[in-house]
Amino acid sequence: PPAATSDETPCYDMIDEMIDLEQLDLTNEAEEIDLSGVEANLNAFQEDNIVRMALEKNINLVGYSVAIESDLKAAELASIRDYIEKSEDLVALHGEIEATDGLLESMQHILSGFQDHLKQISGEIRHLQDKSLSMNIELQNQKAAEVELNRYVDELETSSEFIEQITSGKVGKDYIGCLVSLNSKIEFHQSLDHEWTAYQDVATKLLTLQNRATLRIRSFLIAQFNELGVAKTNISLKQQHLLSFKYFMTFLDQRNEQLLAFKNLRSTRSRSTLSRQNSYSESTSSLSITSSLRLTGSFDDDIAGQLRSFYIDLMSKVYMGHFRSYVQSLTKHRETAVADKSDLLACDVEKTGGIFSSKKSVEYLNRVFNLGARIKVLRQLGEPAIVVQMIEANHKFQYEEIFKSFLRLLSDTAINEYRFLLQFFHQRDMFNKIFDRVLQQFLEEFDAFRQSCYDSIGLLLMIRIVEMMHKELDEKQVACLEAFLDKINMAFWPRFIIIFDDNVQSIKECEPSKADCKWLNSRKSLNTPHFTTIRVASYITAILQLNMENGKSDQLLTQRIEHLRSAFQKLLLRFADRIEDGMSRFIWLINNYSILIASMNHIASPSSASLNIQSTKTYRIFYEQLNKLSNQYIEEELKQHLSRWIGFTTSSEEKLDKDSNTKMDYTQIESIAREFEQTWKHKLKIAMNNIKVSFALNVDASITQQIGEHELYRNQREIKKKFLQQLLIYHSRFESVVQRIFAKQGRNAQIQALIVPVNTMKYDVKAFW
């Protein structure tokens, strides 16, 4: 390197001082060289790529090491020169760093002072927040105190305008607001300490206002109540108008409660006064009691109770008069042709009549036991009551219609009154006090009817009306007439059972007379049902229909119906036994049973498919008996005309079933087949005519209209069909027997030609179908 200048000399000296080059001399022999670990280093060198490459190329490692050492020293010196060249910059940088440290330290002092200042400000803010919260609470307390004080002042203040409204204002809907305000003042007044001067000062004024308002309300309500008793007044509309003033009764009830509280207070304070010994305490207590009693005053009558009593007495008379007039007017239109005690199922019209009574007709007795259009009274239960003024002069009603109208009017009136009493007077027990006489009047009316009633269908209709009314009240959740309706049912049911049992007993006691026996054995009698059959058919149908009208079957009625059914079937057998001819006996019984079935079939079933007349035990027994008798008649009718043909068929079946190899006489078979082929059409016409004549029912036109011609002749058509079906069945059996014989004995062409083809028979039979 070039010689150092005078300026550079100090730097080199400084470097020499900092670096001891002798220590870097690797040839220094003063130190002993430690060769331990050389082998390990050599192994490591072998793994080094550069060393391994140098060894592979046979490079002199000593020279190579010296070259590397020389390069390192050169690099070191270059680095030292660079450092020396930048020494001034480093010194300047060092000064700047020291200056920066001072500046940062100054800033730290400033920030520390600012932080302390912020802490001080934060404390002041928290102080202000606490103070603001405290002031807010004070403000709220002041407002609450102001509101309470205002309420206190408002409740105790009785302005001249307010006094004028209470004492002289018009009593109407606007008056309710004044009463609410007055009642609020009184209640607030009672919440004060009775020894306060404010309490004692206002007591007399509030008492006067309350008494004045009470008297005015009393006069107003009495006038309104009196309007309910005016003739032709719509009570329901008037009551709806009165409900606008129901707070009047609330005000009076609350006054009664206040009076009771004052009286209790008087009693308590009086006992307290006697127990005190201190004269000052005695005088204070006496003053407090006097102030309390001053509010009650001497006007302590139960005005609310007086009004309730007045209303009860008034409306009891009003309703009593209205219903008495309605019952008397409607009863004038009652049907007079009603059943009496002799009108029984087995009543013989030939034995009716006498000195004091006229002979009864068959039509009348049939009508007694027929429900017919009377069922409408149940279907039209929701319709309004009959308006007497709109009834035509000569129009008559069955008693159940009048009964339904009574209950409808009573029910509607009772429901309206019951709801009004709850809303206006807030009491239920007033209803019974108002309606006791009215209900007793109806019970007496119904009891008088019950004692003279022999119309069991009418009674059962009324029982069903009562049950439906009961259900209607339950649905409307009005509990006011349950006991009344229960009393009616308890009175009507026993009477119905008595009348029903009397009718059953008449059937049991009905025996054929000599004239009956003679009549039964005449040809004309076969088409004419027994005189009780029409009545029993109508009666059983009516009872079954009414038994299911309420949606369920009454077990009591079901048992009674079975008693009647059993008694009537025995009656038919008693009379049928007097018929000498067997076929005539079948015909007579079938015609009687067909009337029963036809009567039941023409009734439209209720909406519930599980409760119809066809599903009852009574109907099934009658129907099964009719089928049994019809089948027996058909067999007898076939045997009368085709006995040889049928006899051969049945006997041959039995023989072949026992022994299939039994030999049959072809001559006999040919004779039977020929006879049948030649005569079956003619005999069929005779049988069809016999069926037509035998089962053409001889009944009145009224019965035909009642049941319907289609239903009356249904059984005739059914017997025809069954007869033709049985004929075809016998033909099929005969043909089958012949084929079985042919299979064993060989086919006979002559017999085969005589057998009527089944298609030919079916075609000819259709003419009678």
Disulfide bonds with the S-S distance in Angstrom:
none
